[in-house]
Amino acid sequence: MLPNTGKLAGCTLFITGASRGIGKAIALKAAKDGANIVIAAKTGEPHRTLPGTIYTAAEEIEAAGGKALPCIVNVREEQQIADAVEKAVQKFGGIDILVNNASAISLTGTLETPTKKVDLMMSANTRGTYLASKICLPYLRKSNIAHILNISPPINLNPIWFKNHCAYTISKYGMSMCVLGMAEEFRGEVAVNALWPQTAIHTSAMDMLGGSGVEQQCRKTDILADAAYCILTKPKSFTGNFVIDESLLREEGIKNFDVYAVAPGHPLLPDFFLDVDPDTLAMKMEAHGDEGGTWYIDLKNKAGSAGIGEPPVKVDVVMSMSSGDFVKMFSGKLKPTMAFMSGKLKIKGNMALAMKLEKMMTQFSSKL
């Protein structure tokens, strides 16, 4: 893992969504240098399903060697951002680094995404990043360090990344477009970069999306914390970059990436927006394909049943894919989770049930 150098000692980082996950990991890495961390996040009271609050994060940050300022901040609320920035300046004397990490996600198609969810993603991801940057910039411009880091992907216009979750993609690319614009607008004054993982990262959000067992296909948040630390300790001239965590850390001399894996040696899930291997992930829109029709399988009523056509009972999950990929999946050549992440498999309904498919496929393929 990347060692701390002490370069962030005494620096003030304003991190949105820092009460858990990636934001907290970046905060803890900086805290080891003795940095000041403004924890700008929504969770003041314990959440019924998600771990941690701004106050428990503050305790961890101070235990790691940093100073913490927990602030209730919903990045959709401009005044809450402004109030937290004012408190940070009063307590620490300024702001050196902004990490736009807070984000909302809904991997749903256009007709399945409620307007409320669209508004949430647009206002939290794109608008929240823009507002936090705008409010912090007057103080960042006074800093010798002066970095903005957005946890957002390189802008990849391959249609595969739009067709299954158009609203989410637009909202994340909005964060990335802030990098393009602000890096040029404030060149020489403030470095503005984006950071994105090569593989899926194990967070509470990934648990909800992928279900039980998905963590084995993920890396820990530590890899993004190390990559962020590397970026934030670079000079202001390092700006306008869309950085992939693994690529950057390899350049820094890291060779053993097993230390970042939740389950070392287990195959890893590529993250969204990266055309990692177009041949095996089929990162292209299929112009046409063999339509295999509609099939159903009932695994919960009486002895179960299967057949072609519309199912006789109400379904929990509807999965759509080409017949060629379906054969590959049942023969073990294509993992269901990989098919979903690459856009080959589209899922509507109970996501947790759908993600159990991988275990079932493994049992089937061993008997084929």
C-alpha positions in Angstrom: 0.0 0.0 0.0 1.0 3.6 -0.5 2.9 5.0 2.5 2.0 8.3 4.0 4.6 11.1 3.5 3.3 13.7 5.9 2.6 16.2 3.1 -1.0 16.8 4.2 0.0 17.7 7.8 -2.0 20.7 8.9 -4.0 20.9 5.6 -7.8 21.2 5.7 -9.9 18.8 3.6 -13.6 19.4 3.0 -15.0 15.9 2.1 -18.6 15.4 1.2 -20.1 12.0 2.1 -17.3 11.3 4.5 -19.3 9.5 7.2 -18.7 6.1 5.6 -17.3 4.3 2.6 -14.9 6.0 0.1 -15.2 9.4 1.7 -14.3 8.2 5.1 -11.4 6.1 3.8 -9.9 9.2 2.1 -10.4 11.1 5.3 -8.6 8.5 7.4 -5.6 8.4 5.0 -5.2 12.1 5.3 -5.7 12.0 9.0 -2.6 9.9 9.4 -0.6 12.9 8.2 -2.3 15.1 10.8 -4.8 16.8 8.4 -7.9 18.6 9.4 -11.0 16.9 8.1 -14.4 18.6 7.6 -16.9 15.7 7.5 -19.7 17.1 5.4 -22.4 14.4 5.3 -26.1 13.9 6.0 -26.0 11.2 8.7 -26.1 12.7 12.2 -28.3 10.0 13.7 -27.6 6.3 13.2 -29.1 5.1 10.0 -31.4 2.0 10.1 -29.3 0.1 7.5 -26.1 2.1 6.8 -23.1 2.1 9.2 -21.6 5.2 10.8 -22.5 8.9 11.4 -20.5 12.1 11.1 -19.7 11.8 14.8 -18.4 8.2 14.7 -16.3 9.1 11.7 -14.9 12.1 13.6 -13.8 9.8 16.4 -12.0 7.5 13.9 -10.3 10.5 12.2 -9.0 11.9 15.5 -7.9 8.4 16.6 -5.9 8.2 13.3 -4.1 11.5 14.1 -6.2 14.1 12.5 -8.6 16.9 13.6 -12.2 16.5 12.7 -15.1 18.9 12.3 -18.4 17.0 11.8 -21.1 19.0 9.9 -24.6 18.0 8.9 -24.5 18.6 5.1 -26.9 17.6 2.4 -25.1 18.7 -0.7 -28.6 19.4 -2.3 -28.9 22.3 0.2 -26.7 25.2 -0.8 -27.0 26.9 2.6 -25.9 23.8 4.5 -22.7 23.7 2.3 -22.1 27.4 2.9 -22.6 27.0 6.7 -20.2 24.1 6.9 -17.6 26.0 4.8 -17.9 29.0 7.2 -17.4 26.8 10.2 -14.4 25.1 8.6 -12.8 28.5 7.9 -13.5 29.7 11.4 -12.0 26.5 13.0 -9.1 25.8 10.7 -8.4 29.1 9.0 -9.2 28.1 5.4 -9.8 25.2 3.0 -7.0 23.5 1.1 -8.7 20.5 -0.5 -12.3 19.7 -1.6 -13.3 16.1 -2.2 -16.6 15.8 -4.0 -17.5 12.2 -3.0 -21.2 12.4 -2.0 -23.3 10.6 -4.6 -26.7 9.0 -5.3 -27.3 6.0 -7.5 -30.2 4.2 -9.1 -29.3 1.7 -11.8 -32.7 1.8 -13.5 -33.9 2.4 -17.0 -35.7 5.6 -18.2 -39.2 4.3 -17.7 -38.4 2.7 -14.3 -36.7 5.7 -12.8 -39.2 7.9 -10.8 -38.8 11.7 -11.3 -37.9 11.9 -7.6 -34.9 9.6 -8.1 -33.9 11.6 -11.2 -33.9 14.8 -9.2 -32.0 13.2 -6.4 -29.2 12.0 -8.7 -28.9 15.3 -10.7 -29.0 17.5 -7.6 -26.7 15.4 -5.4 -24.2 14.4 -8.0 -23.9 17.1 -10.6 -25.4 20.1 -8.8 -24.0 19.2 -5.4 -20.5 18.9 -6.9 -20.9 22.2 -8.7 -22.2 24.1 -5.6 -19.6 22.6 -3.2 -16.8 23.6 -5.7 -18.3 27.1 -6.2 -18.5 27.8 -2.4 -15.1 26.4 -1.6 -13.2 28.0 -4.5 -12.7 31.4 -3.0 -10.8 29.8 -0.1 -9.1 27.2 -2.3 -7.6 30.0 -4.4 -5.8 31.3 -1.3 -4.2 27.9 -0.6 -0.7 26.7 -1.7 -2.1 23.2 -2.1 -5.5 23.9 -3.7 -7.1 20.7 -5.0 -10.6 19.7 -6.0 -11.0 15.9 -6.5 -14.3 14.5 -7.8 -15.1 10.9 -7.4 -16.4 10.5 -11.0 -15.5 8.6 -14.1 -13.8 9.4 -17.4 -16.4 10.5 -19.9 -17.0 7.4 -22.0 -19.6 8.0 -24.8 -20.0 4.3 -25.5 -23.9 3.9 -25.6 -23.7 0.8 -23.4 -23.1 3.1 -20.4 -26.3 5.1 -21.1 -28.9 2.5 -22.2 -29.4 0.8 -18.9 -29.2 3.7 -16.4 -29.4 6.9 -18.4 -30.2 9.3 -15.5 -27.4 8.0 -13.3 -24.8 8.2 -16.1 -25.8 11.8 -16.9 -25.5 12.8 -13.3 -22.0 11.2 -12.9 -20.8 12.6 -16.2 -22.0 16.0 -14.9 -19.4 15.7 -12.1 -16.8 14.8 -14.7 -17.7 17.8 -16.8 -17.1 20.0 -13.8 -13.5 18.7 -13.9 -13.2 19.6 -17.6 -14.5 23.1 -17.1 -13.0 24.1 -13.7 -9.6 22.6 -14.5 -9.2 25.1 -17.3 -11.0 28.0 -15.6 -8.8 27.8 -12.5 -5.6 26.5 -14.2 -2.5 27.7 -12.2 -4.7 28.4 -9.1 -6.5 25.2 -8.3 -5.9 21.7 -9.5 -9.1 19.9 -10.5 -9.1 16.2 -11.1 -11.4 13.1 -11.2 -10.7 9.7 -9.6 -12.5 6.4 -10.5 -11.8 2.8 -9.6 -10.7 0.1 -12.0 -12.8 -2.5 -10.2 -15.9 -2.5 -8.0 -15.3 -1.2 -4.5 -16.9 -2.8 -1.5 -19.2 -0.2 0.1 -22.7 -0.2 1.6 -24.0 0.8 -1.8 -22.3 -2.2 -3.4 -23.9 -4.5 -0.9 -27.3 -3.1 -1.7 -26.7 -3.4 -5.5 -25.0 -6.7 -5.6 -26.4 -8.6 -2.7 -24.7 -11.1 -0.4 -21.3 -12.4 -1.6 -20.6 -9.5 -4.0 -17.8 -8.3 -1.7 -15.6 -11.1 -2.9 -15.5 -9.5 -6.3 -14.5 -6.1 -4.9 -11.6 -4.2 -3.7 -11.5 -2.3 -0.4 -11.9 1.4 -0.2 -8.2 1.6 0.8 -7.2 1.6 -2.9 -9.1 4.8 -3.6 -7.8 6.4 -0.5 -4.2 5.7 -1.6 -4.9 6.9 -5.1 -6.6 10.1 -3.8 -3.7 10.7 -1.4 -1.3 10.4 -4.4 -3.3 13.0 -6.4 -3.7 15.4 -3.5 0.0 15.5 -2.7 0.9 16.4 -6.3 1.5 20.0 -7.4 -1.3 22.3 -8.8 0.1 21.7 -12.3 -1.4 18.2 -12.1 -4.9 19.2 -13.3 -7.6 18.2 -15.7 -6.9 14.5 -15.3 -9.3 11.5 -15.2 -7.3 9.1 -13.0 -8.0 5.4 -12.7 -6.8 4.1 -9.2 -4.9 1.1 -10.3 -3.1 2.8 -13.2 -1.9 5.6 -11.0 -0.7 3.3 -8.2 1.2 1.2 -10.7 3.0 4.3 -11.9 3.8 5.0 -8.2 5.5 1.6 -7.9 2.7 -0.4 -6.3 3.0 -4.0 -7.5 1.0 -6.1 -5.0 -2.7 -5.3 -5.5 -3.9 -8.3 -3.5 -3.6 -6.2 -0.4 -6.5 -4.1 -1.7 -8.7 -7.1 -2.5 -11.5 -8.2 -0.1 -10.8 -11.8 -1.2 -7.3 -12.0 -2.7 -7.2 -14.2 -5.8 -10.9 -14.0 -6.5 -11.9 -12.6 -9.9 -12.7 -8.9 -9.7 -15.7 -7.0 -11.1 -14.8 -4.2 -13.5 -16.4 -0.9 -12.6 -18.9 1.0 -14.6 -17.9 3.4 -17.5 -14.6 1.5 -18.3 -14.3 -0.4 -21.5 -11.8 -2.7 -19.9 -11.9 -5.6 -22.4 -14.3 -4.9 -25.3 -14.1 -8.5 -26.6 -15.1 -10.3 -23.4 -17.3 -7.6 -21.9 -19.1 -6.7 -25.2 -18.8 -2.9 -24.6 -20.6 -2.2 -27.8 -24.3 -1.8 -28.6 -25.5 -4.9 -30.4 -27.0 -3.9 -33.7 -29.1 -7.0 -33.7 -29.2 -10.4 -32.2 -31.0 -13.7 -32.0 -34.2 -13.2 -30.0 -34.8 -16.3 -28.1 -38.3 -15.4 -26.8 -39.6 -15.4 -23.2 -38.9 -18.2 -20.8 -39.8 -18.6 -17.1 -38.5 -20.6 -14.2 -40.4 -21.0 -10.9 -38.2 -22.0 -8.0 -40.6 -21.2 -5.1 -44.1 -22.7 -5.9 -44.6 -26.4 -5.0 -42.2 -28.5 -7.0 -41.3 -25.6 -9.3 -41.7 -25.4 -13.0 -40.2 -24.0 -16.2 -41.4 -23.3 -19.7 -41.6 -20.9 -22.7 -44.0 -17.9 -22.9 -45.5 -15.7 -20.2 -45.2 -17.2 -16.7 -48.4 -18.5 -15.0 -47.7 -16.7 -11.7 -46.5 -13.2 -10.8 -42.7 -12.9 -11.2 -40.2 -11.4 -8.8 -37.4 -10.8 -11.3 -37.3 -10.2 -15.0 -34.0 -10.6 -16.7 -33.3 -9.8 -20.4 -30.3 -10.7 -22.5 -29.5 -12.1 -25.9 -29.9 -15.9 -26.4 -26.2 -16.2 -27.3 -25.1 -14.7 -24.0 -27.8 -16.8 -22.2 -26.1 -19.9 -23.4 -22.7 -18.6 -22.4 -24.0 -17.9 -18.9 -25.5 -21.4 -18.4 -22.3 -23.0 -19.8 -20.2 -21.1 -17.3 -18.4 -18.9 -19.8 -20.1 -15.7 -18.7 -20.7 -14.9 -15.0 -24.1 -13.3 -14.3 -22.7 -10.5 -12.2 -20.2 -9.7 -15.0 -23.0 -9.8 -17.6 -25.0 -7.3 -15.5 -22.1 -4.9 -15.0 -21.2 -5.0 -18.7 -24.8 -4.3 -19.8 -25.4 -7.7 -21.3 -27.9 -8.7 -18.6 -30.7 -6.2 -17.8 -32.6 -6.8 -14.5 -36.0 -5.5 -13.3 -37.5 -6.3 -9.9 -35.9 -7.9 -6.9 -32.1 -7.3 -7.3 -31.1 -9.4 -4.3 -32.9 -12.4 -5.7 -31.4 -11.8 -9.1 -27.8 -11.7 -7.8 -28.3 -15.2 -6.3 -28.3 -16.4 -10.0 -24.5 -16.7 -9.9 -24.6 -19.4 -7.3 -27.4 -21.3 -9.1 -25.5 -21.0 -12.4 -22.4 -22.6 -10.8 -24.5 -25.5 -9.6 -26.1 -25.9 -13.0 -22.9 -25.8 -15.0 -21.3 -28.5 -12.7 -24.1 -30.9 -13.7 -24.2 -30.1 -17.5 
